[in-house]
Structures are given as C-alpha cells and as structure tokens.
Amino acid sequence: MSPDELLRQLGELATSLGPAVRPAGTDELLRSLTETARRLFGAAACSLALLTEDESELVYTVAAGQGADDVTGMRIPASHGIAGWVVQSGQPIAISDVAADPRFSREQAEQTGYIPQAILAVPVETPERLLGVISLLDRDPRRPGAEQDMALLSLFADQAALALASVERFSLMGRVLLDALAQAAASTDPARAVANDDAANDDAASGGETASGGDVA
C-alpha cells in the first residue's frame, strides 16, 4: 500500500472514529435534557445549539417541542440572532418581547414554523471554552421571574456541558490513536526503509573511502 493510500484510509478512519468512540447515550441524554427542561418550564420549545469546530457557526443539535424537527440540524452564523449574541457575549439573556428586540431573527424562526414571543437563553460552557447555547421558548407565564429561571436553566446547560466534555475526551483519544497509527505507518513504509538503507550504505561507503585514503597517505 502506498503512503498516499494509507493517509487516505487514515483520513476516512478519522471521520468514522468520532461516532465509534462517542460515549453511549450522549445524544439521548442531550435530547432528554431539552425535553425535561421544556416540560419543567412549561415552555413551547427548547433547543441546544453547538459551535462548530472553527466556531464560525451554530448547529442546532437537539430540540424538543414546537418546530423541533425543522430546527434540528439548522446551521446559522455564530454571531446571528439571539443565540449568536449569547455565544459572542458569554452571557445569559431573557427577552419577554422578541419582536421588539433587534437581535431576534424572524427569518430563522419562520424556517422552524414557530415564532416565539419570549426567549430565555444561557451559554453552555466548560471552564476551558464556550460550547454553545441552550434556548427556551415561551415558558409558562405563570412561573416566577426570568432571573430565577435563568439560574435553573443554567443547571441544564451545565449537565449538557459535562456530556459534551466527555465526548471531546473520547475524540481526543481517537486523535491520539490516529497519530500512533500514522507514526507506525511511517516507520514501516517500505519506500522510506529502502531510502534509509541507501543512505546508510552511502555513508558507509564514504567512510570506507576516507579510511582507505588515510592508509595510502
């Protein structure tokens, strides 16, 4: 197998390795978190959006309630809308009238088939970095103040961050494995081994000629 072919296969392995080593039940846990939050707050919907690796976009990974099917998988710029504001600022936010807020993206809401009146959103983060945002749409108006509910929603965000951090650790294990495979492949590459042998023979020959010249002198 040529080095290029081997690298191609390692690339394919890298793509498939993430899901393979992903902790069992992670997706189910995240879905359960959004559904539990939606029910607890008596909200119309709840969603979790995560930053892409280059942090340029937010991807709605899981959702529950109104418009869940349409919003799941949706991608938006990381600076777009209220969720984007939370990601950029790292701060939670409660908006009682989204139509009057310039940060609200009505176009995005229309794509989900549900336009909320109020939003509660908090960042999902680890001590190292911000991962995304969890948003609650139209919570039960009979609940207490938004500030108290933001603190409660932050607990759900913390649980999501723990689950996602475990995924990152497993992904790191996958990258370490790939590095080890690549190093092992390089050390056993026949072409490289031949090149190294030729170099060693040339060095030996040069050494021999030098030694012979010394004897004649």
N, C-alpha and C positions, 0 to 999 in steps of 0.2 A: 504494500500500500504506500502510495506517495505521501510526502509530508502535507501537500495541499489537500489531498483527500482526507487525511487524518484530521487536519484542522477543521475541515468542513463538518466531519462527523462529530467532532468535539463541540462545534457551534450548535449543531442540532441537539446534542445532549444537553447543552446549557439551557436551550429553550424548553426542553421537556423536563428538566430536572427539578425546576421550581415546584410545579404541581406534584411531582412524585414525592418530594420530601416535605411538602406542606403538612403541618400538623393536622391530623384527622379532626374533622368537625369545626374547623375555623370558620368556613363560610356559614355553616349552620348557626354557629354562635353569634356571628355578626347579624344574621337575619333575625335571630331570636332577640338580640338586644334592641334592634329597631322596632320590632313588633311589640315587645314588652314596654318600651318607652311610649310608643303610640297609645297603648291601652292605658297605661298608668296616668298619662296626662290628658286622656280623653281627646287626643288630637286626631285631626283628619288624616295626617300622614307623618311619617318620619323617614329620614334618609341619611345614608352615610356616603360622603364623597371623599375620595382619597387622591392625594397628589401623585402625579406620575413621577417616574424616577428623575427626570430632569426638572421637575417642579414647574413645568410650563402649563399643565392642565390639571383640572379636577375631573375625576371619573366617578360617577355615581355607581358605587359597587353593590350596595343592597338598599332596599327600601320596603316600606310597608304602608298599606292604606291607599288613599286616593292617588291615582296616577303612578302607582309603584311599578307596574310593568313597563310603562313608557319611559320613566325616568332612569330605570336600571340600565346601565351601560352608556348613558348620556355623558358626553365629554364637553367641558366648557373651559375657556381660558382661566387660568388660576387667579386672575385679577378681576374676573367678571362676576357681576351680581353680588348679592348679599353674602353668599358662601365665599366668594372670592375676597370680599372685604375682611371676613373673619380670618381667612388664611393669611392675607397680607398683613393684618394688624396683630394677629395672635390673640384677639380679644373676643369675648362672647358678646352677643347683641340680642336685644329684644325689640321688635318693631310691632306696634299694635295696628298700624295702618300702612301696609307695604305700598299701596298705590300712591301714597304721598311721599314715598322715600325715593330719592333719585338713584339709589344703588340697586333698587329692585329691577330685575329683568323680566318684564311681562312676556316678551317673546319666548324666553326659555320656559316660563310657566305654562304658556299656551301649548308648547310641544308635549307637555305631560298630560294635557287635558284637564288640569286642575289649577285654578288661580286662587291662591290663598289670600286671606285678609290680614293675617298676622303670622309672624315668624319668630321663632326662638332658635338661636344657633350658637354652638360653642365649639372651640377648637378641639381636635383630637391630637394629642401630642405626648411624646416621651420626654424625659429630661434632655435627650440629645437633639431632638428636632420635632418640627410640626409635621403631622402625617395627613391631616385632612380636617373635615368638619362634619358634625352631626347636626341635622336641622329638624326642627319640629314645626309642623304647620297647623295653625288654627287649633291650639289647645283649648280645652274646656274653659269657657269664660268664667265659670263659677269657681275655678281654682284660685288659690291665693296669688299674691303679687308675682310678677315675672322674675324679679330678682331671686326670690326663693326657688322658683322652678329652674332658673339657670344653674343654680348651685346643684340641684338634684340631677339635671341633665348632664352636668359635668361628671357625675359619678358614672353614668353610662359611657361617656366619652373615655373615661379612664379605663374602663373594662375593655372597650374596643382597642385602645392603645396597647394594653397588655397582650391581647390576642395577636395584634399585628406585629408587635415586637418579637413574639415567638416565631412568627413566620419569617421575619428578617434574619433571625438567628439560624433558622434552618436553611435559608437561602445562602447565607454566608458559608455554611457547611458545604453546600453544593459547589460554591465557587472555589473553596479550598480543594475539594476533590478534583475539580477540573484542572486546577493549577498542577496538582500532583500528577494527573494523567498526562498533561502536556509535557511536563518535565521528564516523565518516564518515557514518553514517546520520543522526545528529542534525544535522550541518551541511548535509545535503541534504534535510531534511524540508520539504516544500512548505508545510505549515501554519506551521511555525516561520519559514520565509523570508518568508511573507506578513506574519506578525506583526511581524517585524523591519522590513519595508518600511513598514508602517503607522506603527510607532514612529518611524522615521526621517522620514517625511512630517510627522508631528505636530510633531516637533522643529523641522523646517524652517519649518513654518507659524508656530509660536510665535516663532521667531526673526525671521520677516518682520514679524509684528505689532509686535514690540518696536521693530524698526528704524523702522517707519512712525510709530509714536507719537513717537519721538525727533525725526523731521523736523518734525512738526506743532508740537511744543513749540518 
